[in-house]
Amino acid sequence: MPSSQTPDFAGEKNIAVKIPRHAYEATVRFYREVLGLPLLGRSETSESFPQGSPAFDLHGMRLWLDEVPAYSKSDIWLQVQASDVERAMAHLAREGVPV
């Protein structure tokens, strides 16, 4: 049972897959051509993502595919919101979660 110190957490609509360079094009092709997911657009370009990251519609979720050259394997990031950010940060710190 959550304590009064625990904020409410809820899932958001963004999922990001951080993909190493060697697997990036094949991964984008898989979601775009093999699964045929609708492309929602691309992120703005930046130093980290010079081509802009594609976002696909995954049943109402935005699936972002980010190329990360320094990665050796893929990593998945899920967007979560908290009712109180300060309490959320304190709660995560108490649970040993690096933020």
C-alpha positions as CSV (number, residue, x, y, z in Angstrom):
1,M,0.0,0.0,0.0
2,P,1.5,3.4,-1.0
3,S,2.2,5.7,1.9
4,S,1.1,9.4,1.9
5,Q,4.7,10.2,0.8
6,T,4.2,8.3,-2.4
7,P,2.9,10.4,-5.3
8,D,0.5,9.1,-7.9
9,F,2.3,7.8,-11.0
10,A,0.7,7.4,-14.4
11,G,1.9,6.3,-17.8
12,E,2.1,8.8,-20.6
13,K,1.9,8.4,-24.4
14,N,5.6,8.3,-25.3
15,I,7.9,5.3,-25.5
16,A,11.5,5.8,-26.8
17,V,13.7,3.1,-28.0
18,K,17.4,4.1,-27.9
19,I,19.1,2.1,-30.7
20,P,22.8,1.6,-31.5
21,R,23.9,2.8,-34.9
22,H,24.6,-0.7,-36.3
23,A,20.9,-1.7,-35.7
24,Y,19.1,1.7,-36.4
25,E,18.2,1.4,-40.1
26,A,16.9,-2.2,-39.7
27,T,14.9,-1.2,-36.7
28,V,13.3,1.8,-38.4
29,R,12.6,-0.4,-41.5
30,F,10.9,-3.0,-39.3
31,Y,8.4,-0.6,-37.7
32,R,7.8,1.3,-41.0
33,E,7.8,-1.5,-43.6
34,V,7.3,-4.8,-41.9
35,L,4.7,-3.8,-39.3
36,G,3.5,-0.8,-41.4
37,L,2.9,1.4,-38.4
38,P,1.8,4.9,-39.4
39,L,4.6,7.5,-39.2
40,L,3.4,10.5,-37.0
41,G,6.4,12.7,-37.9
42,R,10.0,13.3,-36.8
43,S,11.5,15.2,-33.8
44,E,13.4,18.4,-34.4
45,T,17.0,17.8,-35.3
46,S,19.6,18.3,-32.6
47,E,23.2,17.4,-32.0
48,S,22.1,14.1,-30.4
49,F,19.6,13.3,-33.2
50,P,20.8,15.1,-36.4
51,Q,18.2,13.4,-38.7
52,G,15.3,13.8,-36.2
53,S,13.8,10.7,-34.7
54,P,10.8,9.1,-36.3
55,A,7.7,8.7,-34.2
56,F,5.2,5.9,-35.1
57,D,1.7,5.4,-33.9
58,L,1.6,2.3,-31.7
59,H,-2.1,1.9,-30.8
60,G,-2.3,5.5,-29.5
61,M,1.2,5.6,-28.1
62,R,4.1,7.5,-29.8
63,L,7.0,5.1,-30.4
64,W,10.1,7.2,-30.9
65,L,13.2,5.5,-32.5
66,D,16.4,7.4,-31.4
67,E,19.8,6.5,-32.9
68,V,22.4,6.6,-30.2
69,P,25.9,5.9,-31.7
70,A,27.5,5.3,-28.3
71,Y,25.1,2.5,-27.4
72,S,26.0,-1.2,-28.0
73,K,22.5,-2.5,-27.4
74,S,19.0,-1.1,-27.5
75,D,17.3,0.5,-24.4
76,I,13.6,1.3,-23.9
77,W,12.5,4.5,-22.0
78,L,8.9,4.8,-20.9
79,Q,7.4,8.3,-20.1
80,V,5.8,8.5,-16.7
81,Q,4.1,11.4,-15.0
82,A,3.8,12.1,-11.3
83,S,1.2,14.1,-9.4
84,D,4.0,15.8,-7.4
85,V,7.5,15.9,-8.9
86,E,9.3,16.7,-5.7
87,R,7.6,13.9,-3.8
88,A,8.2,11.6,-6.8
89,M,11.9,12.4,-6.8
90,A,12.2,11.8,-3.0
91,H,10.3,8.5,-3.3
92,L,12.5,7.3,-6.2
93,A,15.6,8.3,-4.2
94,R,14.3,6.3,-1.1
95,E,13.8,3.3,-3.4
96,G,17.3,3.5,-4.7
97,V,16.3,4.6,-8.2
98,P,18.9,6.9,-9.9
99,V,17.3,10.0,-11.4
